[in-house]
Amino acid sequence: MMNGQKINKVGVSLLMLTVVWTVLFPPITVYSSFPKVELSDVTIVLLTIYSIGLKRGALIDVFIKYKWLFLSLIGLVVTASVSIIFNERISQYRDWFEPIKYIKLTLFLAYTMLYLKDLELNKLVKYLFFCVVIFNLFHYFNLFYFNDYIEVFYAPKHHLDFFGLNSIGEPATRRMLGTLGNPNNNAILFLLFIIYFFPKRMFSLGENHLYVSIAALFVLACQSRTGLITLILIFAVNIIIHKISWRSILFYIGTIGLGYIVLQLSGNAYLESLADISLLESAKRGRFEQWILILNEMPGKWVLGHGVNKAFLEERHVYAESEYMLILFRYGLVGIVSYTSICLVLFRKILPYLNSKGGMMTLNVLILMLISGITNSPFHVVKLSVLVIVVMGIGLNFIDEEKN
């Protein structure tokens, strides 16, 4: 019979392996017609079998303790399933991957809260951060033809073909693609690192600030406008609530400013592009056009949407480019209510603990979900959704530790 400590070590190891793989490695293609497989798709099955068999009582306690949060997540599962059934798409196996994904995220939240308690994660996260930084530097400067031999396994062809080029092939600023193969998603990954590093932790204060500054600089290198807005909001909220000293603020301004000069010298005129009205208008117009196309398809489908129905959007070359528009199309207004209820329940849970490390971390996750979801869909990107849920669970665990 395995003792409790060994049982926890197995659960912790599976979760850590999932996080490392999700951040550093591309998905695996099994069949061309079949969705790509992530290691998290395998470890979630192992964790479920293992937990039900050996930690069933503790797992039930986690569900009971945070019942409203888990019920809101299950509500999204039910909404997605009802929408699929209502739209007579029961036989479309592709559609069912979405409610299954929501079940997977619900379980990952439970397992994070079950196994990552009282565990020092700093060393793992720090080494993982160094690996991601090195990977992105090799990619950004294409050292040793990195993009031809390595990045090609991570990024879709259209992103690599126009890396450092504009739409007509002329030299332009580079948008860092990283291990997620997409500049907007890559920016959210670095925002998650900032969320982890920002509260006072086991690192020395200077070391902690340095990691935040490096991650913030890499967000800039991704050239994600929503990422930048989210970054500013996270900084502002942390400065106001945690009353960060003026020395720390000057440190951030100095280090990020110095890093930005390096970006400028390497040909990345990011802030200039932010001020370019024609680019802003083009980006806004492009998204509005996509959203209008979605809204035009909603009459008669406002309540429960179209179901997942990925083929519908693919055939019309429509890209939601927004968490809210994607949910509206798939699950209608009921889906929007289901998703926002998750955020509201989470906020209500952490409201009394905003001055704590865990409360601040979870609030930052909530900010990321709400703001980046305007023009991106982190909750529906397989890799990002797992990481968002794990960081959320870690934050809630910190709250529990601080209460005890």
Buried (B, 14 or more C-beta within 10 A) or exposed (E): EEEEEEBBBBBBEBBBBBBBBBBEBBBEEEEEEEBEBBBBBBBBEBBBEBBEEBBEEBBEEBBEEBEBBBBBBBBBBBBBBBBBEBBEBEEBEBBBBBBBBBBBBBBBBBBBBBBBBEBEBBEBBBEBBEBBBEBBBBBBEBEEEBBEEBBBEBBEEEBBEBBBEEEEEEEBBBBBBBBBBBBBBBBBBBBBBBBBBBBEBEBEEEEBBBBBBBBBBBBBBBBBBBBBBBBEBBBEBBBEEBEBEEEBEEBBEEBBEEBBEEBBEEEBBBEEBEEEEEEEEEBEEEBEEBBEBBEEBBEEBEEBBBBBBBEBBEEEEBBBBBBBBBBBBBBBBBBBBBBBBBBBBBBEBBEEBBEBBBBBBBBBBBBBBBBBBBBBBBBBBBBBBBBBBBBBBBBBBBBBEEEE
